[in-house]
Amino acid sequence: MLRRLALSAVVPLAVLAAAVPASTATASGAASSGPVPSAVPTSGPFAAARPALGPLPMPLPLPGFLDDGEGTGAGEADEARTRLTVSVENSGVPGADGTFELECGPTGGTHPEGQAACDRLAEAGGTRAGRQELFRETPEGTMCTMIHGGDAFARIVGTWEGRAVDTTASRRDGCEIARWNSLVPVLPDVR
């Protein structure tokens, strides 16, 4: 998608760079008899403000966007940059307590539900709200229901889509329960 975006910006600029000098030139060849008509005013208050237009500079492609398959594309680079250490305590789920490594792109590590966890992270990373909210802690002063969801506690540290992550999750109130549930299966499902 980013490659398409970069190409859609480069192609119109190339066409514009080729068209501008031709529209501002005057015909002086043997077959023509006068100046080339243009939409630029030749009299009035705007006539004096005629900058000398030359060829427009061509933009340089950004590294990684137009590499034609060499190296990693934007999506591959994001996935490959996901490495998390997930530590879970008091979940009450057999085999879910402990410290697990999770790597995505390709899926690896010791996480018991590695592929499902990577799929959840990719799903959240596909939306702007998901990227902003997934690991954000509940802001101080937020009104939350006083429902105790258990003693489960987790800490997630590492890198997700190139961003540093260092967060904790618990089930101490309604906001934290909802946050924990949004991180399942990265965290164990304790419902």
Disulfide bonds with the S-S distance in Angstrom:
Cys104-Cys118 1.98
Cys144-Cys175 1.94
